[in-house]
Amino acid sequence: MVLFCDEAQRYDMNEYEWLRDVHDALDRLQVRLFTFLIGQEELLAQKTALQLARKTQIVARLMTEELAFHGIRDAKDVATCLLGYDETAYPEGSAWTFTRFYLARAFDAGYRLAQDAELMWKAFEAAHHAAKLPGPLEIPMESFARAVEIVLKDGLACDTAQFRPDEAFWKLAVRHSGYVQSRQATSRVLALH
């Protein structure tokens, strides 16, 4: 059994002890529980605090490995994510992918968001460099999804068989995705340490 716990840096001791108890109860039933605690960097500090407090049963069951979760780091990652919009149908089993729902005419004429992976990557890259953001470009999923949502919703009004979002269209979507503002806000905090 797999359990994903998001925002785990916000958990308190009672919640960690409850997770440990669930783990133990399932183990007695011969059910193996794999728990993934997903959270911000503060989660590492919690692990250290639990180790110092000798809460080894919690650390041993719930915090054995640390894996970094990265955002989108290149145009290939962008293409992989955009392909999800092009191929994921809703309702399941229908022919209505997310891209087709918003851009039906363009989609039926062969357009796929994944074709614009390089354009989208370059738009984020341009925003990153123009804002003089520190570090390499790594697009958080929240900013990525917002930019795609903007392209799809704004593209709805432009949908024709010939429609293809151009560079300016992608740049506008990235500008309104909140990427720069989010990175600036977190960069200031990181700079204080």
Rosetta constraint file for C-alpha pairs under 8 A:
AtomPair CA 1 CA 31 HARMONIC 7.01 0.50
AtomPair CA 1 CA 32 HARMONIC 6.07 0.50
AtomPair CA 1 CA 33 HARMONIC 4.86 0.50
AtomPair CA 1 CA 34 HARMONIC 6.13 0.50
AtomPair CA 2 CA 33 HARMONIC 5.81 0.50
AtomPair CA 2 CA 34 HARMONIC 4.77 0.50
AtomPair CA 2 CA 35 HARMONIC 5.98 0.50
AtomPair CA 2 CA 36 HARMONIC 7.74 0.50
AtomPair CA 3 CA 33 HARMONIC 7.17 0.50
AtomPair CA 3 CA 34 HARMONIC 6.15 0.50
AtomPair CA 3 CA 35 HARMONIC 4.80 0.50
AtomPair CA 3 CA 36 HARMONIC 6.19 0.50
AtomPair CA 4 CA 35 HARMONIC 6.00 0.50
AtomPair CA 4 CA 36 HARMONIC 4.83 0.50
AtomPair CA 4 CA 37 HARMONIC 6.26 0.50
AtomPair CA 4 CA 38 HARMONIC 7.21 0.50
AtomPair CA 5 CA 35 HARMONIC 7.38 0.50
AtomPair CA 5 CA 36 HARMONIC 6.04 0.50
AtomPair CA 5 CA 37 HARMONIC 4.92 0.50
AtomPair CA 5 CA 38 HARMONIC 5.86 0.50
AtomPair CA 6 CA 37 HARMONIC 6.30 0.50
AtomPair CA 6 CA 38 HARMONIC 4.75 0.50
AtomPair CA 6 CA 39 HARMONIC 6.07 0.50
AtomPair CA 7 CA 11 HARMONIC 7.70 0.50
AtomPair CA 7 CA 37 HARMONIC 7.73 0.50
AtomPair CA 7 CA 38 HARMONIC 5.88 0.50
AtomPair CA 7 CA 39 HARMONIC 4.58 0.50
AtomPair CA 7 CA 40 HARMONIC 7.11 0.50
AtomPair CA 8 CA 37 HARMONIC 5.58 0.50
AtomPair CA 8 CA 38 HARMONIC 5.65 0.50
AtomPair CA 8 CA 39 HARMONIC 5.06 0.50
AtomPair CA 8 CA 40 HARMONIC 7.90 0.50
AtomPair CA 8 CA 43 HARMONIC 6.69 0.50
AtomPair CA 9 CA 38 HARMONIC 7.85 0.50
AtomPair CA 9 CA 39 HARMONIC 5.36 0.50
AtomPair CA 9 CA 40 HARMONIC 6.22 0.50
AtomPair CA 9 CA 41 HARMONIC 7.78 0.50
AtomPair CA 9 CA 42 HARMONIC 5.67 0.50
AtomPair CA 9 CA 43 HARMONIC 4.47 0.50
AtomPair CA 9 CA 46 HARMONIC 7.15 0.50
AtomPair CA 11 CA 15 HARMONIC 5.82 0.50
AtomPair CA 11 CA 16 HARMONIC 6.84 0.50
AtomPair CA 12 CA 16 HARMONIC 6.53 0.50
AtomPair CA 13 CA 17 HARMONIC 6.07 0.50
AtomPair CA 14 CA 18 HARMONIC 6.06 0.50
AtomPair CA 15 CA 19 HARMONIC 6.21 0.50
AtomPair CA 16 CA 20 HARMONIC 6.20 0.50
AtomPair CA 16 CA 58 HARMONIC 6.82 0.50
AtomPair CA 17 CA 21 HARMONIC 6.15 0.50
AtomPair CA 17 CA 58 HARMONIC 6.96 0.50
AtomPair CA 18 CA 22 HARMONIC 6.21 0.50
AtomPair CA 19 CA 23 HARMONIC 6.11 0.50
AtomPair CA 20 CA 24 HARMONIC 6.20 0.50
AtomPair CA 20 CA 57 HARMONIC 7.48 0.50
AtomPair CA 20 CA 58 HARMONIC 5.90 0.50
AtomPair CA 20 CA 61 HARMONIC 6.81 0.50
AtomPair CA 20 CA 62 HARMONIC 7.38 0.50
AtomPair CA 21 CA 25 HARMONIC 6.06 0.50
AtomPair CA 22 CA 26 HARMONIC 6.12 0.50
AtomPair CA 23 CA 27 HARMONIC 6.11 0.50
AtomPair CA 23 CA 32 HARMONIC 7.80 0.50
AtomPair CA 23 CA 33 HARMONIC 6.03 0.50
AtomPair CA 23 CA 61 HARMONIC 7.50 0.50
AtomPair CA 24 CA 28 HARMONIC 6.34 0.50
AtomPair CA 25 CA 29 HARMONIC 6.67 0.50
AtomPair CA 26 CA 30 HARMONIC 6.33 0.50
AtomPair CA 26 CA 31 HARMONIC 5.04 0.50
AtomPair CA 26 CA 32 HARMONIC 6.68 0.50
AtomPair CA 26 CA 33 HARMONIC 7.00 0.50
AtomPair CA 27 CA 31 HARMONIC 5.18 0.50
AtomPair CA 27 CA 32 HARMONIC 5.82 0.50
AtomPair CA 27 CA 33 HARMONIC 7.44 0.50
AtomPair CA 35 CA 62 HARMONIC 6.08 0.50
AtomPair CA 36 CA 62 HARMONIC 7.48 0.50
AtomPair CA 37 CA 62 HARMONIC 7.46 0.50
AtomPair CA 37 CA 63 HARMONIC 7.67 0.50
AtomPair CA 39 CA 43 HARMONIC 5.98 0.50
AtomPair CA 41 CA 45 HARMONIC 7.31 0.50
AtomPair CA 42 CA 46 HARMONIC 6.43 0.50
AtomPair CA 43 CA 47 HARMONIC 6.33 0.50
AtomPair CA 44 CA 48 HARMONIC 6.34 0.50
AtomPair CA 45 CA 49 HARMONIC 6.15 0.50
AtomPair CA 46 CA 50 HARMONIC 6.12 0.50
AtomPair CA 47 CA 51 HARMONIC 6.20 0.50
AtomPair CA 47 CA 59 HARMONIC 6.84 0.50
AtomPair CA 47 CA 63 HARMONIC 7.04 0.50
AtomPair CA 48 CA 52 HARMONIC 6.16 0.50
AtomPair CA 49 CA 53 HARMONIC 6.09 0.50
AtomPair CA 50 CA 54 HARMONIC 6.16 0.50
AtomPair CA 50 CA 55 HARMONIC 5.17 0.50
AtomPair CA 50 CA 56 HARMONIC 7.23 0.50
AtomPair CA 50 CA 58 HARMONIC 7.68 0.50
AtomPair CA 50 CA 59 HARMONIC 6.92 0.50
AtomPair CA 51 CA 55 HARMONIC 5.84 0.50
AtomPair CA 51 CA 56 HARMONIC 6.21 0.50
AtomPair CA 51 CA 59 HARMONIC 6.96 0.50
AtomPair CA 55 CA 59 HARMONIC 6.57 0.50
AtomPair CA 56 CA 60 HARMONIC 5.71 0.50
AtomPair CA 57 CA 61 HARMONIC 6.13 0.50
AtomPair CA 58 CA 62 HARMONIC 5.76 0.50
AtomPair CA 58 CA 63 HARMONIC 7.25 0.50
AtomPair CA 59 CA 63 HARMONIC 4.66 0.50
AtomPair CA 59 CA 64 HARMONIC 6.33 0.50
AtomPair CA 60 CA 64 HARMONIC 5.63 0.50
AtomPair CA 70 CA 138 HARMONIC 7.40 0.50
AtomPair CA 70 CA 140 HARMONIC 7.89 0.50
AtomPair CA 71 CA 138 HARMONIC 5.27 0.50
AtomPair CA 71 CA 139 HARMONIC 5.10 0.50
AtomPair CA 71 CA 140 HARMONIC 4.74 0.50
AtomPair CA 71 CA 141 HARMONIC 6.30 0.50
AtomPair CA 72 CA 77 HARMONIC 5.57 0.50
AtomPair CA 72 CA 78 HARMONIC 6.47 0.50
AtomPair CA 72 CA 138 HARMONIC 5.30 0.50
AtomPair CA 72 CA 139 HARMONIC 4.81 0.50
AtomPair CA 72 CA 140 HARMONIC 6.50 0.50
AtomPair CA 72 CA 141 HARMONIC 7.27 0.50
AtomPair CA 73 CA 77 HARMONIC 6.40 0.50
AtomPair CA 73 CA 137 HARMONIC 6.47 0.50
AtomPair CA 73 CA 138 HARMONIC 4.81 0.50
AtomPair CA 73 CA 139 HARMONIC 6.61 0.50
AtomPair CA 74 CA 78 HARMONIC 6.52 0.50
AtomPair CA 74 CA 121 HARMONIC 6.89 0.50
AtomPair CA 74 CA 138 HARMONIC 7.85 0.50
AtomPair CA 75 CA 79 HARMONIC 6.17 0.50
AtomPair CA 75 CA 117 HARMONIC 5.66 0.50
AtomPair CA 75 CA 118 HARMONIC 5.45 0.50
AtomPair CA 75 CA 120 HARMONIC 7.88 0.50
AtomPair CA 75 CA 121 HARMONIC 5.41 0.50
AtomPair CA 76 CA 80 HARMONIC 6.28 0.50
AtomPair CA 76 CA 117 HARMONIC 7.30 0.50
AtomPair CA 77 CA 81 HARMONIC 6.31 0.50
AtomPair CA 78 CA 82 HARMONIC 6.07 0.50
AtomPair CA 78 CA 114 HARMONIC 7.66 0.50
AtomPair CA 78 CA 117 HARMONIC 5.38 0.50
AtomPair CA 78 CA 118 HARMONIC 7.81 0.50
AtomPair CA 78 CA 120 HARMONIC 7.53 0.50
AtomPair CA 78 CA 121 HARMONIC 6.81 0.50
AtomPair CA 79 CA 83 HARMONIC 6.00 0.50
AtomPair CA 79 CA 114 HARMONIC 4.85 0.50
AtomPair CA 79 CA 115 HARMONIC 7.42 0.50
AtomPair CA 79 CA 116 HARMONIC 7.67 0.50
AtomPair CA 79 CA 117 HARMONIC 4.82 0.50
AtomPair CA 79 CA 118 HARMONIC 7.89 0.50
AtomPair CA 80 CA 84 HARMONIC 6.89 0.50
AtomPair CA 80 CA 114 HARMONIC 7.35 0.50
AtomPair CA 81 CA 85 HARMONIC 7.29 0.50
AtomPair CA 81 CA 114 HARMONIC 7.89 0.50
AtomPair CA 82 CA 86 HARMONIC 6.55 0.50
AtomPair CA 82 CA 113 HARMONIC 5.71 0.50
AtomPair CA 82 CA 114 HARMONIC 4.86 0.50
AtomPair CA 82 CA 117 HARMONIC 7.22 0.50
AtomPair CA 83 CA 87 HARMONIC 6.01 0.50
AtomPair CA 83 CA 112 HARMONIC 7.85 0.50
AtomPair CA 83 CA 113 HARMONIC 6.94 0.50
AtomPair CA 83 CA 114 HARMONIC 5.25 0.50
AtomPair CA 84 CA 88 HARMONIC 5.52 0.50
AtomPair CA 85 CA 97 HARMONIC 6.49 0.50
AtomPair CA 85 CA 98 HARMONIC 5.16 0.50
AtomPair CA 85 CA 99 HARMONIC 5.64 0.50
AtomPair CA 85 CA 113 HARMONIC 7.35 0.50
AtomPair CA 86 CA 97 HARMONIC 5.83 0.50
AtomPair CA 86 CA 98 HARMONIC 6.36 0.50
AtomPair CA 86 CA 99 HARMONIC 5.28 0.50
AtomPair CA 86 CA 100 HARMONIC 7.34 0.50
AtomPair CA 86 CA 112 HARMONIC 6.01 0.50
AtomPair CA 86 CA 113 HARMONIC 6.43 0.50
AtomPair CA 86 CA 114 HARMONIC 7.23 0.50
AtomPair CA 87 CA 97 HARMONIC 5.74 0.50
AtomPair CA 87 CA 98 HARMONIC 7.75 0.50
AtomPair CA 88 CA 92 HARMONIC 7.89 0.50
AtomPair CA 88 CA 97 HARMONIC 5.14 0.50
AtomPair CA 88 CA 98 HARMONIC 6.63 0.50
AtomPair CA 89 CA 93 HARMONIC 6.58 0.50
AtomPair CA 89 CA 94 HARMONIC 5.98 0.50
AtomPair CA 89 CA 95 HARMONIC 6.10 0.50
AtomPair CA 89 CA 96 HARMONIC 5.02 0.50
AtomPair CA 89 CA 97 HARMONIC 3.96 0.50
AtomPair CA 89 CA 98 HARMONIC 6.55 0.50
AtomPair CA 90 CA 94 HARMONIC 6.33 0.50
AtomPair CA 90 CA 95 HARMONIC 7.83 0.50
AtomPair CA 90 CA 96 HARMONIC 5.81 0.50
AtomPair CA 90 CA 97 HARMONIC 6.14 0.50
AtomPair CA 90 CA 98 HARMONIC 7.34 0.50
AtomPair CA 91 CA 96 HARMONIC 7.24 0.50
AtomPair CA 96 CA 100 HARMONIC 5.80 0.50
AtomPair CA 96 CA 101 HARMONIC 5.87 0.50
AtomPair CA 97 CA 101 HARMONIC 6.09 0.50
AtomPair CA 98 CA 102 HARMONIC 6.66 0.50
AtomPair CA 99 CA 103 HARMONIC 5.81 0.50
AtomPair CA 99 CA 104 HARMONIC 7.38 0.50
AtomPair CA 99 CA 107 HARMONIC 6.92 0.50
AtomPair CA 99 CA 112 HARMONIC 7.12 0.50
AtomPair CA 99 CA 113 HARMONIC 7.01 0.50
AtomPair CA 99 CA 152 HARMONIC 7.09 0.50
AtomPair CA 100 CA 104 HARMONIC 4.45 0.50
AtomPair CA 100 CA 105 HARMONIC 7.81 0.50
AtomPair CA 100 CA 106 HARMONIC 7.88 0.50
AtomPair CA 100 CA 107 HARMONIC 5.33 0.50
AtomPair CA 100 CA 108 HARMONIC 7.47 0.50
AtomPair CA 102 CA 152 HARMONIC 5.69 0.50
AtomPair CA 102 CA 153 HARMONIC 6.63 0.50
AtomPair CA 102 CA 155 HARMONIC 7.28 0.50
AtomPair CA 102 CA 156 HARMONIC 5.39 0.50
AtomPair CA 102 CA 159 HARMONIC 7.99 0.50
AtomPair CA 103 CA 107 HARMONIC 5.80 0.50
AtomPair CA 103 CA 152 HARMONIC 6.95 0.50
AtomPair CA 103 CA 155 HARMONIC 6.77 0.50
AtomPair CA 103 CA 156 HARMONIC 5.79 0.50
AtomPair CA 103 CA 159 HARMONIC 5.47 0.50
AtomPair CA 103 CA 160 HARMONIC 7.78 0.50
AtomPair CA 104 CA 108 HARMONIC 5.95 0.50
AtomPair CA 104 CA 159 HARMONIC 7.17 0.50
AtomPair CA 105 CA 109 HARMONIC 6.23 0.50
AtomPair CA 105 CA 159 HARMONIC 6.04 0.50
AtomPair CA 105 CA 160 HARMONIC 5.12 0.50
AtomPair CA 105 CA 161 HARMONIC 4.76 0.50
AtomPair CA 106 CA 110 HARMONIC 6.45 0.50
AtomPair CA 106 CA 111 HARMONIC 5.30 0.50
AtomPair CA 106 CA 159 HARMONIC 6.17 0.50
AtomPair CA 106 CA 160 HARMONIC 5.47 0.50
AtomPair CA 106 CA 161 HARMONIC 4.25 0.50
AtomPair CA 106 CA 162 HARMONIC 6.14 0.50
AtomPair CA 106 CA 163 HARMONIC 5.68 0.50
AtomPair CA 106 CA 164 HARMONIC 7.35 0.50
AtomPair CA 107 CA 111 HARMONIC 4.63 0.50
AtomPair CA 107 CA 112 HARMONIC 6.25 0.50
AtomPair CA 107 CA 161 HARMONIC 7.51 0.50
AtomPair CA 108 CA 161 HARMONIC 7.25 0.50
AtomPair CA 109 CA 161 HARMONIC 5.31 0.50
AtomPair CA 109 CA 162 HARMONIC 7.48 0.50
AtomPair CA 111 CA 115 HARMONIC 7.45 0.50
AtomPair CA 111 CA 164 HARMONIC 7.15 0.50
AtomPair CA 112 CA 116 HARMONIC 7.70 0.50
AtomPair CA 113 CA 117 HARMONIC 7.22 0.50
AtomPair CA 116 CA 120 HARMONIC 6.14 0.50
AtomPair CA 117 CA 121 HARMONIC 6.09 0.50
AtomPair CA 118 CA 122 HARMONIC 6.05 0.50
AtomPair CA 119 CA 123 HARMONIC 6.17 0.50
AtomPair CA 119 CA 166 HARMONIC 7.82 0.50
AtomPair CA 119 CA 167 HARMONIC 6.05 0.50
AtomPair CA 119 CA 170 HARMONIC 6.92 0.50
AtomPair CA 120 CA 124 HARMONIC 6.38 0.50
AtomPair CA 120 CA 167 HARMONIC 7.90 0.50
AtomPair CA 120 CA 170 HARMONIC 5.89 0.50
AtomPair CA 120 CA 171 HARMONIC 7.61 0.50
AtomPair CA 120 CA 174 HARMONIC 7.97 0.50
AtomPair CA 121 CA 125 HARMONIC 6.04 0.50
AtomPair CA 122 CA 126 HARMONIC 5.96 0.50
AtomPair CA 123 CA 127 HARMONIC 6.28 0.50
AtomPair CA 123 CA 167 HARMONIC 7.31 0.50
AtomPair CA 123 CA 170 HARMONIC 6.21 0.50
AtomPair CA 123 CA 171 HARMONIC 4.93 0.50
AtomPair CA 123 CA 174 HARMONIC 6.52 0.50
AtomPair CA 124 CA 128 HARMONIC 6.02 0.50
AtomPair CA 124 CA 137 HARMONIC 7.91 0.50
AtomPair CA 124 CA 139 HARMONIC 7.66 0.50
AtomPair CA 124 CA 171 HARMONIC 7.45 0.50
AtomPair CA 124 CA 174 HARMONIC 6.21 0.50
AtomPair CA 125 CA 129 HARMONIC 6.21 0.50
AtomPair CA 125 CA 137 HARMONIC 6.63 0.50
AtomPair CA 126 CA 130 HARMONIC 5.91 0.50
AtomPair CA 127 CA 131 HARMONIC 6.09 0.50
AtomPair CA 127 CA 171 HARMONIC 7.92 0.50
AtomPair CA 127 CA 174 HARMONIC 7.53 0.50
AtomPair CA 127 CA 175 HARMONIC 7.20 0.50
AtomPair CA 127 CA 180 HARMONIC 6.91 0.50
AtomPair CA 128 CA 132 HARMONIC 6.27 0.50
AtomPair CA 128 CA 133 HARMONIC 5.60 0.50
AtomPair CA 128 CA 137 HARMONIC 6.71 0.50
AtomPair CA 128 CA 180 HARMONIC 6.78 0.50
AtomPair CA 129 CA 133 HARMONIC 6.31 0.50
AtomPair CA 131 CA 180 HARMONIC 6.90 0.50
AtomPair CA 133 CA 180 HARMONIC 7.90 0.50
AtomPair CA 133 CA 183 HARMONIC 7.25 0.50
AtomPair CA 133 CA 184 HARMONIC 7.04 0.50
AtomPair CA 133 CA 187 HARMONIC 7.83 0.50
AtomPair CA 134 CA 187 HARMONIC 7.41 0.50
AtomPair CA 139 CA 143 HARMONIC 6.73 0.50
AtomPair CA 139 CA 144 HARMONIC 6.40 0.50
AtomPair CA 139 CA 179 HARMONIC 7.66 0.50
AtomPair CA 140 CA 144 HARMONIC 6.26 0.50
AtomPair CA 140 CA 179 HARMONIC 7.86 0.50
AtomPair CA 141 CA 145 HARMONIC 5.85 0.50
AtomPair CA 142 CA 146 HARMONIC 6.18 0.50
AtomPair CA 143 CA 147 HARMONIC 6.19 0.50
AtomPair CA 143 CA 174 HARMONIC 7.73 0.50
AtomPair CA 143 CA 177 HARMONIC 5.23 0.50
AtomPair CA 143 CA 178 HARMONIC 6.19 0.50
AtomPair CA 143 CA 179 HARMONIC 5.28 0.50
AtomPair CA 144 CA 148 HARMONIC 6.35 0.50
AtomPair CA 144 CA 174 HARMONIC 7.97 0.50
AtomPair CA 144 CA 177 HARMONIC 7.34 0.50
AtomPair CA 145 CA 149 HARMONIC 6.04 0.50
AtomPair CA 146 CA 150 HARMONIC 6.15 0.50
AtomPair CA 146 CA 173 HARMONIC 7.87 0.50
AtomPair CA 146 CA 177 HARMONIC 5.12 0.50
AtomPair CA 147 CA 151 HARMONIC 6.31 0.50
AtomPair CA 147 CA 170 HARMONIC 7.68 0.50
AtomPair CA 147 CA 173 HARMONIC 4.83 0.50
AtomPair CA 147 CA 174 HARMONIC 5.26 0.50
AtomPair CA 147 CA 176 HARMONIC 7.16 0.50
AtomPair CA 147 CA 177 HARMONIC 5.02 0.50
AtomPair CA 148 CA 152 HARMONIC 6.14 0.50
AtomPair CA 148 CA 173 HARMONIC 7.38 0.50
AtomPair CA 149 CA 153 HARMONIC 5.99 0.50
AtomPair CA 150 CA 154 HARMONIC 5.74 0.50
AtomPair CA 150 CA 155 HARMONIC 7.88 0.50
AtomPair CA 150 CA 173 HARMONIC 5.59 0.50
AtomPair CA 150 CA 176 HARMONIC 7.96 0.50
AtomPair CA 150 CA 177 HARMONIC 7.80 0.50
AtomPair CA 151 CA 155 HARMONIC 5.50 0.50
AtomPair CA 151 CA 165 HARMONIC 7.46 0.50
AtomPair CA 151 CA 169 HARMONIC 7.22 0.50
AtomPair CA 151 CA 170 HARMONIC 6.95 0.50
AtomPair CA 151 CA 173 HARMONIC 6.10 0.50
AtomPair CA 152 CA 156 HARMONIC 6.19 0.50
AtomPair CA 153 CA 157 HARMONIC 7.71 0.50
AtomPair CA 154 CA 158 HARMONIC 7.38 0.50
AtomPair CA 155 CA 159 HARMONIC 5.93 0.50
AtomPair CA 155 CA 165 HARMONIC 7.39 0.50
AtomPair CA 158 CA 163 HARMONIC 6.75 0.50
AtomPair CA 159 CA 163 HARMONIC 5.75 0.50
AtomPair CA 165 CA 169 HARMONIC 5.53 0.50
AtomPair CA 165 CA 170 HARMONIC 6.71 0.50
AtomPair CA 166 CA 170 HARMONIC 6.48 0.50
AtomPair CA 167 CA 171 HARMONIC 6.14 0.50
AtomPair CA 168 CA 172 HARMONIC 6.12 0.50
AtomPair CA 169 CA 173 HARMONIC 6.37 0.50
AtomPair CA 170 CA 174 HARMONIC 6.17 0.50
AtomPair CA 171 CA 175 HARMONIC 6.08 0.50
AtomPair CA 172 CA 176 HARMONIC 6.30 0.50
AtomPair CA 173 CA 177 HARMONIC 6.04 0.50
AtomPair CA 174 CA 178 HARMONIC 7.41 0.50
AtomPair CA 174 CA 179 HARMONIC 7.01 0.50
AtomPair CA 175 CA 179 HARMONIC 7.27 0.50
AtomPair CA 175 CA 180 HARMONIC 7.51 0.50
AtomPair CA 178 CA 182 HARMONIC 5.94 0.50
AtomPair CA 179 CA 183 HARMONIC 6.16 0.50
AtomPair CA 180 CA 184 HARMONIC 5.99 0.50
AtomPair CA 181 CA 185 HARMONIC 6.11 0.50
AtomPair CA 182 CA 186 HARMONIC 6.33 0.50
AtomPair CA 183 CA 187 HARMONIC 5.80 0.50
AtomPair CA 184 CA 188 HARMONIC 6.28 0.50
AtomPair CA 185 CA 189 HARMONIC 6.83 0.50
AtomPair CA 186 CA 190 HARMONIC 6.22 0.50
AtomPair CA 187 CA 191 HARMONIC 6.02 0.50
AtomPair CA 188 CA 192 HARMONIC 6.58 0.50
AtomPair CA 189 CA 193 HARMONIC 7.26 0.50
